[in-house]
Amino acid sequence: MTRTAVITGASRGIGKAISTRLADDGWRTINLDIAPPADGDADNWIETDLSDPASITAAFQKARDQGPITGLVNNAAIALVDTLEESSIDDFDRTMAINLRAPMLCAQAV
């Protein structure tokens, strides 16, 4: 049986490297990311807004439609780019939604 890993934030950077390594090791990988893959390879990409619980639910349903999920890598994260004084509450809420709430919701969805 092929093992399947869902990786958040795998369109570029560390997430892409994790996805590539798992694929090299025989895993089928599914990339949940708001942005398409930087290399243009969108075969395993499911557009997902990790700040939106409904988007996470829909993404995992699409992922499960492809077969059982046997692994999860909660890789996606964002950072406030402005100083604390310049950051809005909306910026803070989005950061918390993606960095704290989304990993919990993704783990529950598996």
C-alpha positions as CSV (number, residue, x, y, z in Angstrom):
1,M,0.0,0.0,0.0
2,T,1.3,3.4,-0.9
3,R,1.7,5.8,2.0
4,T,0.2,9.2,1.6
5,A,1.4,12.4,3.4
6,V,-0.4,15.7,3.5
7,I,2.1,18.6,3.8
8,T,1.0,22.1,4.5
9,G,2.9,24.9,2.9
10,A,4.7,22.6,0.4
11,S,4.7,24.9,-2.6
12,R,8.2,26.2,-1.8
13,G,11.0,26.3,0.7
14,I,11.2,23.7,3.5
15,G,7.8,22.3,2.7
16,K,8.7,21.6,-0.9
17,A,11.9,20.0,0.2
18,I,10.0,17.7,2.7
19,S,7.5,16.8,-0.1
20,T,10.3,16.0,-2.5
21,R,12.1,13.8,0.0
22,L,9.0,11.9,1.0
23,A,8.2,11.4,-2.7
24,D,11.8,10.1,-3.3
25,D,11.2,7.7,-0.4
26,G,8.0,6.3,-2.1
27,W,5.3,8.4,-0.5
28,R,2.5,10.0,-2.4
29,T,2.4,13.6,-1.3
30,I,-0.4,16.1,-1.2
31,N,0.4,19.8,-0.9
32,L,-2.0,22.1,0.9
33,D,-1.1,25.7,0.2
34,I,-2.8,28.9,-0.7
35,A,-0.2,29.5,-3.5
36,P,0.5,27.2,-6.4
37,P,3.9,25.4,-6.4
38,A,6.7,27.7,-7.4
39,D,8.0,25.1,-9.8
40,G,4.7,24.9,-11.7
41,D,4.1,21.2,-10.7
42,A,0.5,21.4,-9.4
43,D,-0.4,17.7,-9.8
44,N,-0.5,17.2,-6.0
45,W,-1.6,20.7,-5.0
46,I,-4.9,21.5,-3.3
47,E,-5.5,25.2,-3.0
48,T,-6.1,25.7,0.8
49,D,-6.5,28.8,2.9
50,L,-5.2,27.6,6.2
51,S,-6.7,30.5,8.0
52,D,-10.2,29.3,7.0
53,P,-11.5,26.2,8.8
54,A,-14.0,25.5,6.0
55,S,-11.1,25.5,3.4
56,I,-9.2,23.0,5.6
57,T,-12.2,20.7,5.8
58,A,-12.7,20.8,2.0
59,A,-9.0,20.2,1.3
60,F,-8.9,17.1,3.5
61,Q,-12.0,15.8,1.9
62,K,-10.4,16.2,-1.5
63,A,-7.2,14.6,-0.2
64,R,-9.2,11.6,1.3
65,D,-11.0,11.2,-2.1
66,Q,-7.5,10.2,-3.4
67,G,-7.1,7.5,-0.8
68,P,-6.3,7.1,2.9
69,I,-4.0,9.7,4.6
70,T,-1.2,8.0,6.5
71,G,1.0,11.0,7.4
72,L,0.8,14.7,8.1
73,V,3.5,17.4,8.1
74,N,2.3,20.7,9.6
75,N,4.9,22.9,7.9
76,A,3.0,26.1,6.9
77,A,3.6,29.2,9.0
78,I,3.6,32.9,8.6
79,A,5.2,35.8,10.5
80,L,4.2,39.3,11.2
81,V,6.4,41.5,9.0
82,D,5.6,44.8,10.7
83,T,6.6,45.9,14.1
84,L,4.2,45.1,16.9
85,E,3.1,48.8,16.9
86,E,2.4,48.7,13.2
87,S,0.6,45.3,13.1
88,S,-3.1,45.2,13.1
89,I,-5.3,42.8,15.1
90,D,-6.3,41.2,11.7
91,D,-2.6,40.5,11.0
92,F,-2.2,39.0,14.5
93,D,-5.4,36.9,14.1
94,R,-4.3,35.5,10.7
95,T,-0.9,34.6,12.1
96,M,-2.5,32.7,15.0
97,A,-5.0,31.0,12.7
98,I,-2.3,29.7,10.4
99,N,0.4,29.0,13.0
100,L,-1.7,27.6,15.9
101,R,-5.3,26.7,14.9
102,A,-4.6,25.2,11.4
103,P,-2.2,22.5,12.7
104,M,-4.8,21.4,15.2
105,L,-7.5,21.3,12.6
106,C,-5.3,19.4,10.2
107,A,-4.4,16.8,12.8
108,Q,-8.1,16.4,13.6
109,A,-8.9,16.0,9.9
110,V,-6.5,13.1,9.5
